[in-house]
Amino acid sequence: MMKKFTEQIRGAVRIELCGALPESVLNTCAVNGVMLWELECVDECTVRATVYEDQLKQLRLIAEKTMCEMTVISMRGGSRSRKLVKRRLWLLISAGLVGFLLCVSSLFIWEIDIRGCGRLNEGQVLRALADCGVEPGCFWPGMSADLVRSKMLTLLPELSWMTVNVSGSRAVVLVCERAEKPEIFDESLPRNIVAGKTGIISRVAVQSGKALVSRGQAVIEGEILVSGRVESITNPPRFVCARGQIMADTYYEICAACPEQLPIKGEQGGTRKKFALKIGQNRINLYFGSGKDIDGCDKIIKEYNLGIEGLFATPVSIVVEELVSREESTEIFSDEAGMKERLYEYLAASIDGEIISCGYSVCRESGVLYVTMSAHCFEDIAQISEITQYDGENLPS
């Protein structure tokens, strides 16, 4: 390897010596310190060898003195390489400058990747990171990961822990959200059971407390069904946490509306593209007429960072805007059967029981389809409510 490098620097010339006594040339070269290698005997009068370019002139004089003819076969490295470098000097300077800029750019963060978000969205995490000094264009060697983590946990109490890993101008932010505390139901506190919905009582099953309603009685939303205040003949009133199941017949009327026709995008028409250059947060449009109206067109924006995805990023990006024109058309949008099905699913998911029967009425007016569902349900309407005061009597502490 070292020999090949030396040949590229000094230059290697493949020559051919032809004469009556070519061996005399070899002996003279050995005496005068001219290095020859890769010797090849072609015939009795011809020898081939390789010599350094800076010793070629000395070898030529030796060949003339020994009555031999020297012919150059090929050359590599040396002056040829220097001429090539001289012709490509500005190319090499540009490559070196680009390499230097990439090295300097790698000391700044240009891309932030957020991972692990659940209840928090990426925008909230990015705003908090910006308040901590972590944003595109910041100098990451001067950043303290421990300090950023402490500030982030203060700004976002929803976080359990977080860390920032920087690699090649990319900051990967790993967050772990704090688990929500479960709601603790304290059965020692006095509570009533009230009606969560209006209906007609069908069945009353009380485990603790005093029932205030009976089967066949109509109740309205918010009315007390089971009281947590239990009377005693020999002792003062006792307050408990009322528990039980109150089943009732409930009735619903739900209406849904939907336009019968809606404008939709038709077939694709012409397509044109616009290009822009984005350096940091500044954008340079490479086109004219950026303020023109583009109604009736789909605008698709793609941004390509001049880096290697997943490895490193640069502050320079190429933005491609594709404008696709489409013809407008209308389509029948209303679906009567689908609306009935969705109304039924919505009601079934919002009650704690079952749907006994239901009916539908359909009306069309001013291009709008109205579907109304009338339903009879059988469900549990019991709802827990804390007691703070009862008939002007304060509760015992």
SULGICOR-V837651 format. One record per pair of residues at least 12 apart in sequence whose ideal C-beta (glycine too) atoms are under 10 Angstrom apart, sorted by the first residue. I is the first residue (numbers start at 1). J is the second residue. Records with the same first field share a line. If there is no record, write none. Layout:
I: J + J
This chain:
3: 37
4: 76 + 77
5: 77
6: 52 + 77
7: 37 + 50 + 52 + 53 + 76 + 77 + 78 + 81
8: 76 + 77 + 78 + 80 + 81
9: 52 + 53 + 77 + 78 + 81 + 82
10: 52 + 53 + 54 + 55 + 77 + 78 + 79
11: 51 + 52 + 53 + 54 + 55 + 56 + 75 + 76 + 77 + 78 + 79 + 80 + 81 + 82
12: 37 + 38 + 50 + 51 + 52 + 53 + 74 + 75 + 76 + 77 + 78
13: 49 + 50 + 51 + 52 + 53 + 54 + 55 + 56 + 59 + 72 + 73 + 74 + 75 + 76 + 77 + 78
14: 38 + 40 + 48 + 49 + 50 + 51 + 71 + 72 + 73 + 74 + 75 + 76
15: 36 + 47 + 48 + 49 + 50 + 51 + 56 + 59 + 60 + 63 + 70 + 71 + 72 + 73 + 74 + 75
16: 40 + 42 + 46 + 47 + 48 + 49 + 68 + 69 + 70 + 71 + 72 + 73
17: 29 + 36 + 42 + 45 + 46 + 47 + 48 + 49 + 59 + 62 + 63 + 66 + 68 + 69 + 70 + 71
18: 42 + 43 + 45 + 46 + 47 + 48 + 63 + 68 + 69 + 70 + 71
19: 45 + 46 + 47 + 63 + 66 + 67 + 68 + 69 + 70
20: 44 + 45 + 66 + 67 + 68
21: 45 + 66 + 67 + 68
22: 41 + 42 + 43 + 44 + 45 + 46 + 47 + 48 + 49 + 63 + 66 + 68 + 69 + 70
23: 41 + 47 + 66 + 68
24: 62 + 63 + 65 + 66 + 67 + 68
25: 47 + 49 + 59 + 62 + 63 + 65 + 66 + 67 + 68 + 70
26: 39 + 47 + 49 + 62 + 66
27: 62 + 66
28: 59 + 61 + 62 + 63 + 65 + 66
29: 49 + 51 + 55 + 58 + 59 + 62 + 63 + 66
31: 62
32: 55 + 58 + 59 + 61 + 62
33: 55 + 58
34: 49 + 51 + 52 + 55 + 56 + 58 + 59 + 61 + 62
35: 49 + 50 + 51 + 52 + 55 + 59
36: 48 + 49 + 50 + 51 + 52 + 55 + 59
37: 49 + 50 + 51 + 52
38: 50 + 51
45: 68 + 69
46: 68 + 69 + 71
47: 68
48: 71 + 73
50: 73 + 74 + 76
51: 70 + 72
52: 77 + 78
53: 75 + 76 + 77 + 78 + 79 + 80
54: 78 + 79
56: 70 + 72 + 75 + 78
60: 72
101: 314 + 315 + 316
102: 168 + 169 + 307 + 312 + 314
105: 168 + 169 + 307 + 312 + 313 + 314 + 315 + 316
106: 140 + 166 + 167 + 168 + 169 + 170 + 307 + 312 + 313 + 314
107: 139 + 140 + 141 + 142 + 166 + 169
108: 136 + 137 + 138 + 139 + 140 + 141 + 166 + 169 + 280 + 313 + 314 + 315
109: 129 + 134 + 135 + 136 + 137 + 138 + 139 + 140 + 143 + 164 + 166 + 169 + 170 + 171 + 313 + 315
110: 136 + 137 + 138 + 168 + 169 + 170 + 171 + 280 + 305 + 307 + 312 + 313 + 314 + 315 + 316 + 317
111: 136 + 168 + 169 + 170 + 171 + 172 + 305 + 307 + 309 + 312 + 313 + 314 + 315 + 317
112: 125 + 126 + 129 + 130 + 134 + 135 + 136 + 138 + 164 + 166 + 170 + 171 + 172 + 173 + 313
113: 165 + 170 + 171 + 172 + 173 + 174 + 310 + 313
114: 126 + 129 + 162 + 171 + 172 + 173 + 174 + 175
115: 172 + 173 + 174 + 175 + 176
116: 159 + 161 + 162 + 173 + 174 + 175 + 176 + 177
117: 173 + 175 + 177
118: 158 + 175 + 176 + 177
119: 158 + 177 + 178 + 180
120: 156 + 158 + 159 + 175 + 177
122: 173 + 175
124: 155 + 156 + 158
125: 152 + 155 + 156 + 159 + 162 + 173 + 175
126: 173
127: 155 + 156
128: 148 + 151 + 152 + 153 + 154 + 155 + 156 + 159 + 162 + 173 + 175
129: 148 + 151 + 152 + 155 + 156 + 162 + 164 + 171 + 173
131: 151 + 152 + 155
132: 144 + 147 + 148 + 149 + 150 + 151 + 152 + 154 + 155 + 164
133: 147 + 148 + 151
134: 148 + 151 + 152 + 164 + 166 + 171 + 173
135: 171 + 281
136: 169 + 171 + 280 + 281 + 313 + 315
137: 280 + 281 + 315
138: 171
140: 164 + 166 + 167 + 169 + 171
141: 166
143: 164 + 166 + 171
144: 164
145: 162 + 163 + 164 + 165 + 166
146: 163
148: 162 + 163 + 164 + 173
149: 161 + 162 + 163 + 164
152: 164 + 173 + 175
153: 178
156: 175 + 177 + 178
157: 178
158: 175 + 177 + 178 + 180
159: 175 + 176 + 177 + 178
160: 175 + 176 + 177 + 178 + 179
161: 174 + 175 + 176 + 177 + 178
162: 174 + 175 + 176 + 177
163: 175 + 176
167: 310 + 311 + 312
168: 307 + 308 + 310 + 311 + 312 + 313 + 314
169: 305 + 307 + 311 + 312 + 313 + 314 + 315
170: 307 + 308 + 309 + 310 + 311 + 312 + 313
171: 313
185: 241 + 384
186: 241 + 386
187: 208 + 240 + 241 + 243
188: 240 + 241
189: 228 + 239 + 240 + 241 + 386 + 387 + 395
190: 209 + 227 + 228 + 229 + 230 + 238 + 239 + 240 + 241 + 242 + 386 + 387 + 388 + 390 + 395 + 396
191: 208 + 209 + 226 + 227 + 228 + 239 + 240 + 241 + 242 + 243 + 384 + 385 + 386 + 387
192: 209 + 210 + 212 + 224 + 225 + 226 + 227 + 228 + 229 + 239 + 241 + 242 + 383 + 384 + 385 + 386 + 387 + 390
193: 206 + 208 + 209 + 211 + 212 + 213 + 224 + 225 + 226 + 227 + 228 + 241 + 242 + 243 + 244 + 245 + 246 + 381 + 382 + 383 + 384 + 385
194: 219 + 221 + 222 + 223 + 224 + 225 + 226 + 227 + 242 + 246 + 381 + 382 + 383 + 384 + 385
195: 213 + 219 + 220 + 221 + 222 + 223 + 224 + 225 + 246 + 248 + 250 + 381 + 382 + 383 + 385
196: 221 + 222 + 225 + 246 + 248 + 250 + 352 + 379 + 380 + 381 + 382 + 383 + 384 + 385
197: 219 + 220 + 221 + 222 + 248 + 250 + 251 + 252 + 351 + 352 + 377 + 379 + 380 + 381 + 383
198: 218 + 219 + 220 + 221 + 222 + 223 + 248 + 250 + 251 + 381
199: 217 + 218 + 219 + 220 + 221 + 246 + 247 + 248 + 249 + 250 + 251 + 377 + 378 + 379 + 381
200: 215 + 216 + 217 + 218 + 219 + 248 + 249 + 250 + 251
201: 213 + 214 + 215 + 216 + 217 + 218 + 219 + 225 + 246 + 247 + 248 + 249 + 381
202: 215 + 216 + 217 + 246 + 247 + 248 + 249 + 250 + 378 + 379
203: 215 + 245 + 246 + 247 + 248 + 378 + 380
204: 217 + 225 + 226 + 244 + 245 + 246 + 247 + 248 + 382
205: 226 + 243 + 244 + 245 + 246 + 247 + 380 + 382
206: 225 + 226 + 227 + 242 + 243 + 244 + 245 + 246 + 382
207: 226 + 241 + 242 + 243 + 244 + 245
208: 226 + 228 + 230 + 240 + 241 + 242 + 243 + 244
209: 224 + 225 + 226 + 227 + 228 + 229 + 230 + 239 + 240 + 241 + 242 + 243 + 244
210: 224 + 226 + 227 + 228 + 229 + 230 + 231 + 240 + 242
211: 225 + 226 + 227 + 242 + 244 + 246
212: 224 + 225 + 226 + 227 + 242
213: 225 + 226 + 246 + 248
215: 247 + 248
216: 249
217: 248
218: 248 + 249
219: 246 + 248 + 381
221: 381 + 383
222: 383 + 385
223: 381
224: 242 + 385 + 387 + 390
225: 242 + 244 + 246 + 248 + 381 + 382 + 383 + 385
226: 242 + 243 + 244 + 245 + 246 + 382 + 384
227: 239 + 240 + 242 + 387 + 390
228: 240 + 241 + 242 + 243 + 384 + 385 + 386 + 387 + 390 + 395
229: 242 + 387 + 390 + 391 + 393 + 395
230: 242
236: 393 + 396
237: 390 + 391 + 393 + 396
238: 396
239: 387 + 390 + 393 + 395 + 396
240: 387
241: 384 + 386 + 387
242: 382 + 384 + 385 + 387
243: 382 + 384
244: 380 + 382
245: 352 + 380 + 381 + 382
246: 379 + 380 + 381 + 382 + 383
247: 352 + 353 + 378 + 379 + 380 + 381 + 382
248: 353 + 377 + 378 + 379 + 380 + 381 + 382
249: 353 + 356 + 376 + 377 + 378 + 379 + 381
250: 351 + 353 + 356 + 375 + 376 + 377 + 378 + 379 + 381
251: 356 + 374 + 375 + 376 + 377
252: 343 + 347 + 350 + 351 + 355 + 358 + 373 + 374 + 375 + 376 + 377
253: 361 + 372 + 373 + 374 + 375
254: 343 + 344 + 346 + 347 + 350 + 358 + 371 + 372 + 373 + 374 + 375
255: 343 + 361 + 363 + 370 + 371 + 372 + 373 + 374
256: 339 + 340 + 342 + 343 + 346 + 369 + 370 + 371 + 372 + 373
257: 334 + 339 + 363 + 365 + 368 + 369 + 370 + 371 + 372
258: 333 + 334 + 335 + 336 + 338 + 339 + 368 + 369 + 370 + 371
259: 332 + 333 + 334 + 366 + 367 + 368 + 369
260: 330 + 332 + 333 + 334 + 364 + 366 + 367 + 368 + 369
261: 330 + 331 + 332 + 333 + 334 + 367
262: 330 + 331 + 332 + 333 + 334
263: 328 + 329 + 330 + 331 + 333
264: 326 + 328 + 329 + 330 + 331 + 333
265: 296 + 298 + 324 + 326 + 327 + 328 + 329 + 331
266: 326 + 327 + 328 + 329 + 330 + 331
267: 326 + 327 + 329
268: 298 + 324 + 325 + 326 + 327
269: 296 + 297 + 324 + 325 + 326 + 327
270: 297 + 323 + 324 + 325 + 326
271: 297 + 298 + 300 + 322 + 323 + 324 + 325
272: 287 + 297 + 321 + 322 + 323 + 324 + 325
273: 287 + 300 + 302 + 320 + 321 + 322 + 323 + 324
274: 286 + 287 + 288 + 289 + 290 + 299 + 301 + 319 + 320 + 321 + 322 + 323
275: 287 + 318 + 319 + 320 + 321
276: 290 + 301 + 303 + 317 + 318 + 319 + 320 + 321
277: 306 + 316 + 317 + 318 + 319
278: 303 + 304 + 305 + 306 + 315 + 316 + 317 + 318 + 319
279: 314 + 315 + 316 + 317
280: 315 + 316 + 317
281: 315
282: 315
283: 317 + 319
284: 319
285: 319 + 321
286: 318 + 319
287: 321
290: 321
294: 321 + 323 + 325
295: 325
296: 323 + 324 + 325 + 326 + 327 + 328
297: 322 + 323 + 324 + 325 + 326
298: 322 + 323 + 324 + 325 + 326
299: 321 + 322 + 323 + 324
300: 320 + 321 + 322 + 323 + 324
301: 319 + 320 + 321 + 322
302: 318 + 319 + 320 + 321 + 322
303: 317 + 318 + 319 + 320 + 321
304: 316 + 317 + 318 + 319 + 320
305: 317 + 318
306: 318
333: 369
334: 364 + 367 + 368 + 369 + 370 + 371
335: 369 + 371
336: 360 + 362 + 364 + 369 + 371
337: 371
338: 371
339: 360 + 362 + 369 + 370 + 371 + 373
340: 358 + 360 + 362 + 371 + 373
342: 371 + 373
343: 358 + 360 + 371 + 372 + 373 + 375
344: 358 + 360 + 373 + 375
346: 373
347: 373 + 375 + 377
348: 375 + 377
350: 377 + 379
351: 375 + 377 + 378 + 379 + 380 + 381
352: 377 + 379 + 380 + 381 + 382 + 383
353: 377 + 378 + 379 + 380 + 381
354: 377 + 378 + 379
355: 373 + 375 + 376 + 377 + 378 + 379
356: 375 + 376 + 377 + 378 + 379
357: 374 + 375 + 376 + 377
358: 373 + 374 + 375 + 376 + 377
359: 372 + 373 + 374 + 375 + 376
360: 372 + 373 + 374 + 375
361: 373 + 374
